[in-house]
Amino acid sequence: MGITKDSITEEWYFSSDQYILSETDDKGIIIYANDTFCEIAGYNIEELIGEPHNIVRHPDMPRIAFKGLWDDIQSKGFWTGIVKNLRKDGGFYWVHATVLRMIHSDGKTTYLSVRRVPDRSAVDSCISLYTELKASE
């Protein structure tokens, strides 16, 4: 199926057989992005590598959601949840993300993010929750 767009809402979708992959260094700078990430985010690889991962942070996402993400990664080594991301062209896409902390043999830490198509009911729940959380910021 590939990548599709709802021309009314500007929401973009990717196929359930696709995975969005990226890896960042310990400062959140993108060091790897797969083709699906580039395509759904609307960037080419040269525009992503070396940039902060928050280049795709949608303004609708409440800050507290990312605080929870980092708290979990630091305490458990991973986080999973629903995220609304921003495309280069101003559109958006939803993902079910899992972020893993990886400590390499040389002592360096990187973060691998694996994103897949989210369940639509989970997205609908998050829209309400994130709207409430954003309003209280």
VEXRONU-678245 format. One line per field, with one value per residue (C-alpha): residue in three letters; chain; x, y, z. Coordinates in Angstrom, 1 decimal. Each point is the difference from the previous one (the first is absolute). Example, Ala and Ser with C-alpha at 12.3 -4.5 7.8 and 13.67 -1.06 7.14 Angstrom:
residues 2
gufi <- [ALA_SER]
voba <- [A_A]
x <- [12.3_1.4]
y <- [-4.5_3.4]
z <- [7.8_-0.7]
***
This chain:
residues 137
gufi <- [MET_GLY_ILE_THR_LYS_ASP_SER_ILE_THR_GLU_GLU_TRP_TYR_PHE_SER_SER_ASP_GLN_TYR_ILE_LEU_SER_GLU_THR_ASP_ASP_LYS_GLY_ILE_ILE_ILE_TYR_ALA_ASN_ASP_THR_PHE_CYS_GLU_ILE_ALA_GLY_TYR_ASN_ILE_GLU_GLU_LEU_ILE_GLY_GLU_PRO_HIS_ASN_ILE_VAL_ARG_HIS_PRO_ASP_MET_PRO_ARG_ILE_ALA_PHE_LYS_GLY_LEU_TRP_ASP_ASP_ILE_GLN_SER_LYS_GLY_PHE_TRP_THR_GLY_ILE_VAL_LYS_ASN_LEU_ARG_LYS_ASP_GLY_GLY_PHE_TYR_TRP_VAL_HIS_ALA_THR_VAL_LEU_ARG_MET_ILE_HIS_SER_ASP_GLY_LYS_THR_THR_TYR_LEU_SER_VAL_ARG_ARG_VAL_PRO_ASP_ARG_SER_ALA_VAL_ASP_SER_CYS_ILE_SER_LEU_TYR_THR_GLU_LEU_LYS_ALA_SER_GLU]
voba <- [A_A_A_A_A_A_A_A_A_A_A_A_A_A_A_A_A_A_A_A_A_A_A_A_A_A_A_A_A_A_A_A_A_A_A_A_A_A_A_A_A_A_A_A_A_A_A_A_A_A_A_A_A_A_A_A_A_A_A_A_A_A_A_A_A_A_A_A_A_A_A_A_A_A_A_A_A_A_A_A_A_A_A_A_A_A_A_A_A_A_A_A_A_A_A_A_A_A_A_A_A_A_A_A_A_A_A_A_A_A_A_A_A_A_A_A_A_A_A_A_A_A_A_A_A_A_A_A_A_A_A_A_A_A_A_A_A]
x <- [0.0_2.8_-0.5_-3.3_-1.5_-3.5_-0.1_-2.6_1.6_3.7_0.4_2.4_-0.1_2.5_-0.7_-0.2_2.8_2.4_2.1_1.5_3.5_2.4_2.9_1.4_3.1_-0.1_-0.9_-3.0_1.7_-1.1_2.8_-2.2_-3.4_-1.5_-1.7_-3.5_0.9_1.2_-3.1_-2.6_1.7_0.6_3.7_2.9_2.7_2.5_-2.6_-0.4_3.5_1.6_-3.3_-1.7_-2.7_-2.5_0.0_-3.2_-1.5_-3.5_-1.1_-3.2_2.2_0.0_3.4_-1.0_-0.2_3.7_0.9_-1.7_1.9_3.4_-0.9_-0.9_3.1_2.3_-1.7_-1.0_2.1_-3.0_-3.3_-3.0_-3.0_-1.9_1.5_-1.2_2.9_0.4_0.9_2.3_-3.0_-2.1_-2.0_0.1_0.0_-0.7_2.3_0.1_3.6_2.4_3.2_2.9_3.2_3.0_3.3_2.8_3.1_2.0_-2.2_-1.9_-3.7_-2.4_-3.8_-1.8_-3.6_-2.2_-3.4_-2.9_-3.6_-2.0_-3.4_-2.5_-1.9_3.3_0.5_-3.5_0.6_3.3_-1.5_-2.3_2.7_2.6_-2.4_-0.8_3.7_1.0_-2.7_1.4_3.6]
y <- [0.0_2.5_3.6_1.7_3.4_1.2_3.2_1.6_-0.6_-0.1_-3.2_-2.5_-3.7_-2.8_-3.7_-2.5_-2.0_3.0_1.0_3.4_-0.3_2.6_0.2_3.0_0.7_0.9_3.6_-1.0_0.7_-2.4_-2.3_-2.5_0.2_-2.6_0.7_-0.3_2.7_2.3_-0.6_0.4_3.1_1.6_0.4_-1.4_-1.8_2.9_2.3_-2.4_-1.3_2.4_1.7_-0.3_-2.6_2.6_1.3_-2.2_1.0_1.2_3.1_-1.8_-2.4_1.0_0.5_-2.4_-2.9_0.4_0.3_-3.4_-1.4_1.1_-1.0_-3.5_-0.4_1.0_-2.2_-3.0_0.3_0.3_1.8_-0.7_2.2_1.9_3.1_2.6_1.1_3.0_-0.3_2.4_1.3_0.7_-3.2_-2.6_-3.7_-2.2_-2.8_-2.6_0.5_-2.1_1.7_-2.2_1.2_-1.8_0.0_-1.1_-1.9_3.2_1.6_2.3_0.2_0.3_-0.1_-2.2_1.0_-2.6_1.3_-1.8_0.7_0.8_-1.4_2.7_-0.2_0.7_3.0_1.3_-0.4_1.8_2.9_0.8_-0.6_2.0_2.9_0.1_-0.2_2.6_2.4_-0.3_0.9]
z <- [0.0_0.8_1.1_-0.5_0.9_1.0_-2.0_2.3_3.4_-1.2_1.9_-1.6_0.4_-0.5_-0.5_2.8_-1.5_0.2_3.0_0.5_1.5_1.2_2.4_1.9_2.0_3.7_-0.9_-2.1_-3.3_-2.8_-1.1_-2.0_-1.7_-2.3_-3.3_1.6_2.5_-2.8_-2.1_2.7_1.5_-3.4_0.3_-1.9_2.0_-0.2_1.6_3.0_0.8_2.5_1.0_3.4_0.0_1.1_-3.6_-0.2_3.3_-0.6_1.9_1.2_2.1_3.7_1.6_2.8_-2.5_-0.8_3.6_0.6_-3.0_1.4_3.6_-1.2_-2.2_2.8_2.6_-2.2_-3.1_-2.3_-0.6_-2.1_-0.9_-2.7_-1.5_-2.5_-2.3_-2.3_-3.6_-1.8_-2.0_3.1_-0.2_2.7_0.7_3.1_1.2_2.6_1.1_2.0_1.0_1.3_1.8_-1.4_1.8_-2.3_0.8_-0.3_2.7_-2.3_0.3_-2.9_-0.3_-2.5_-0.9_-1.7_-1.1_-1.5_-1.0_3.2_0.8_-1.0_3.3_1.9_-2.2_0.7_3.7_-0.2_-1.9_2.9_2.6_-1.8_-0.5_3.7_1.0_-2.6_1.4_3.5_-1.0]
***
